[in-house]
Amino acid sequence: MSAPSRKPLARAEAEEMLAQLPPPWKMEGAKLIGEWRAKDFSAIRELVGEIMRIAEEEDHHPHAEFGWNRCRAVFSTHRPPGLSEMDFASAKKLSQAAAHIPGVAAADDGKSKREA
């Protein structure tokens, strides 16, 4: 299997790939955004560790923000700009990792799966 492409996707392709991701992912322009909530800081710390591990493995580094019981990851390809297969592949891996961390759940703001 070949590595995911970093070539920007057409909007329709990105929407198709978004439909295949589990919550909490949504698109905002050329950004793929996932947000989680957790029971405590320890669970968030573990999730942030997974973001870092995946970023290093894939050589694709998201913007990440976190606090006591929340975490937000934003994937976007910068060169060339847009959303790429790499963004969606990294998001999928992060969702899979998050699903195995006790006390971590997708933050549902009612905007998942659609343009914010």
C-alpha positions in Angstrom: 0.0 0.0 0.0 1.4 3.4 -1.0 1.7 6.3 1.4 -1.2 8.8 1.5 -0.7 11.7 -1.0 -0.1 15.2 0.1 -1.7 16.5 -3.1 -4.7 18.8 -2.4 -8.0 17.1 -2.9 -11.0 18.6 -4.7 -13.8 19.6 -2.4 -16.0 16.7 -3.4 -13.1 14.2 -2.7 -12.6 15.8 0.7 -16.3 15.6 1.6 -16.3 11.9 0.5 -13.3 11.2 2.8 -14.9 13.2 5.6 -18.0 11.0 5.4 -15.7 7.9 6.1 -14.3 9.4 9.3 -15.8 8.7 12.8 -16.8 11.6 15.0 -15.6 14.2 15.9 -14.2 15.4 12.6 -15.5 18.3 10.6 -14.2 20.5 7.8 -13.7 24.3 8.1 -12.5 25.5 4.8 -9.1 23.8 4.2 -8.9 22.5 7.7 -9.9 19.1 9.2 -10.8 19.6 12.9 -11.3 17.1 15.7 -12.3 17.9 19.3 -12.4 15.6 22.3 -13.5 15.9 25.9 -12.1 13.8 28.7 -12.9 13.0 32.4 -9.5 14.5 33.5 -6.2 15.9 32.5 -4.5 12.5 32.6 -6.7 11.3 29.8 -6.0 14.4 27.7 -2.3 14.0 28.4 -2.5 10.5 26.9 -4.4 11.8 23.9 -1.8 14.6 23.3 0.9 11.9 23.4 -1.0 10.0 20.7 -1.2 13.1 18.6 2.6 13.5 18.9 3.3 9.9 18.2 1.2 9.9 15.0 2.6 13.2 13.8 6.1 11.9 14.1 5.3 8.5 12.5 3.5 10.2 9.6 5.8 13.3 9.4 2.7 15.3 9.3 2.2 17.6 12.3 -1.2 19.1 13.2 -1.9 22.2 15.2 -3.0 21.0 18.6 -4.6 22.8 21.6 -5.4 21.2 24.9 -6.6 22.1 28.4 -7.8 20.4 31.6 -10.5 18.3 29.9 -10.4 19.1 26.2 -8.2 18.7 23.2 -8.5 20.0 19.6 -6.4 18.8 16.6 -6.3 20.6 13.3 -4.9 18.9 10.2 -4.2 20.8 7.0 -1.5 20.4 4.3 0.5 23.6 3.9 2.6 22.9 0.8 0.7 22.9 -1.4 -2.3 24.3 0.6 -5.5 22.4 1.1 -6.7 19.1 2.5 -4.9 15.9 1.4 -5.2 12.2 1.8 -2.5 12.6 4.4 -4.7 14.8 6.6 -7.5 12.2 6.5 -5.2 9.3 7.1 -3.7 11.0 10.1 -7.2 12.0 11.4 -8.3 8.3 11.1 -5.3 7.1 13.1 -6.0 9.7 15.8 -9.6 8.7 16.1 -8.6 5.0 16.4 -6.1 5.9 19.1 -8.6 8.1 21.0 -11.1 5.3 21.0 -8.8 3.3 23.2 -8.1 5.9 25.8 -10.4 5.5 28.8 -12.4 8.6 29.6 -11.9 10.3 26.2 -14.9 10.9 23.9 -15.6 13.0 20.8 -16.9 16.4 21.6 -20.1 16.9 19.8 -20.9 20.5 19.1 -23.6 19.6 16.6 -21.3 20.5 13.7 -19.5 17.2 13.1 -19.6 16.0 9.5 -20.6 19.3 8.1 -19.1 22.6 7.2 -19.0 24.9 10.2 
